[in-house]
């Protein structure tokens, strides 16, 4: 598990807080070249679930319907432990060897992902067209007994936000 390398006294990357200890949106750097953000959970978030973080520092489970441009913008993180509804905690924005909730079988080196229901990433075979998740890379296999089952695996490398190139039509 990563540990904080920023000088944020009292930051615990492995447990939730019932009261707010840091400003929402506070970011810290970690030992695995990672970055975590302090958030308020708008609902229960389980280990490995991907979340959408809005500007106010509130995080909720990332759903496929959130993968469109809107006024909240798309900013994601992944929970490394369970955060109860209305509790505070840290979500990973980037790093190595992270936990991820995965739906369907995956192989190391697979990097064609989409977001499925309930904050899980799924293989491209299960993903809707246009919902790719570049910047997410699994280094661990998952092979649940039932393809639609979700499992938590450790071995995620995530780089978010990632650079996007937008071309303009003239």
N, C-alpha and C positions, 0 to 999 in steps of 0.2 A: 504494500500500500504506500502511496506517495505521502510525503510529509511537506508541510509548508516551509518554504525558504524565504518568503517575504517576512518583513518584520511586523506581523499582525499578531500581537500577544493574545493568547487565548483561543486562537482559531483551531478548531478540532474538525478534521475532515472526515471523521468516522462516526459522528453522532449528531443528532438534532438538538435544537435549543427550543425550549418552551417559551422563552422570552427573547426579544430581539437584543443581540449583543453587538451587532455591527450594522452600519448603514446598508440598506438593501442595495444590491448592485456592486458591493465591494468585491474586488477581484484580488486574488493572491496567486503567486507563482509557486510551483511545487518541484520536488526533487526529480520528477520524471519528465522534465521539460513541459509540464502541464500548467493549466490555469483553471482555477475554480472560482465560482461566483456565489455570493451569499444571497439566498432567495427566501421568500415566504411562499409556502406551498398552498395553492388555492384548493387542493384536494389531496387525498392520499397518493403518495408516490412510492413505488416499490423499487428495490434494488435493480438497477439495469434499465429502468424505464427512461426513455427519452422525453425531455420536457421542452416546452416553449417558454422562454423567458421574455416577459414584456418589459418595457422601459421602466415601469415602477418597481421592478425587482420581484414581481410575482411570477411563480412558475406553476404550470399545469401540464398534465400529460399531453404529449404531442400527438395529435390525431392527423390523419391524412387530410382532413378538411382544412387544417391550418397551413397546408403547403401551397398557399396561394398568396399573392401580394395583398396585403391589407394595411390599414393604418397602424397596426400593432407591430409590423415588421416580423421577420422570421429570425429569431435568435434562439439557438438550441443549446441544451446541455444534457448530461446523462447522470442520473442519480447513482451514487456508489453505495448507498445504504437507504433504508426505508425512512421517509420523512412523512410524518402524520399531517393530516389536514390542519391548516392554521399554525403549523410549526415552522421554525426557521432552520435552514441548513445550507450546506455547500453542494453545488452540482459541478461536475467536471465540464469544462468547455473544450479542453484539449488535453492530451496526455497519452501515455502508453500503458498497456496492461490493465485497462479499465474493464469493469463489468458492463455487460450489455444484455438486454432482453432480446432474444432472437426467436423469430417464428419461422419454422422450416429448417431444413438441413443446410449447413454451410460448410465450406472447406477453407483451410488457411489460404490466404491470398485473395479470397473473393472480395471484390470491392464494388459490386454492382448491387446496390441496395435500394429499397424503398421503405417507406414507413407504413406499417400495418396498423390495425386497431390497437388501442390500449398502450401506445408508446413503445411498441416493439418494432425492431427493424426486421425486414423479411427479404429473402433472396429475390433476385430480379424476376424469377419465374412466378413469384406470388405478387409482385408489385404492379401497380397500375402504371401505364405509360406516362412519362413526364414527372414521376415522383422519385427520381434518383437522388441518392444522398452521397455525392462526391465528398471526399474528405473523411470518410469512415472506412476503416480497414480492419477486418478480423484476422487474427493470427492463430485462432483456435477453431477446431471443428465443433459443430453441434449437429447432433442427429437424434432429435426427439423421436420417440416411438411412433407418434402420430405427426404427420407433416404440419398440421395446423396448430400443434401444441407449441407453447412458448417455453423457452428454457433460458436461464441466466448462465452466460459463459464469461470467463475472464480471458482477455486477450484482445481487447479492442484498442486500436490506435485511432484517435480522433484528432482532427485539426479543424477547428471552427473558431472564428469565422474563416472561411476560405476565400481566396481571391476569386472574384467573378469578372469575366470579361463581357461587357455588354456592347453589342454593335448597334449603331444607329442607322436606320434606313434614311436615305436622302431622297 
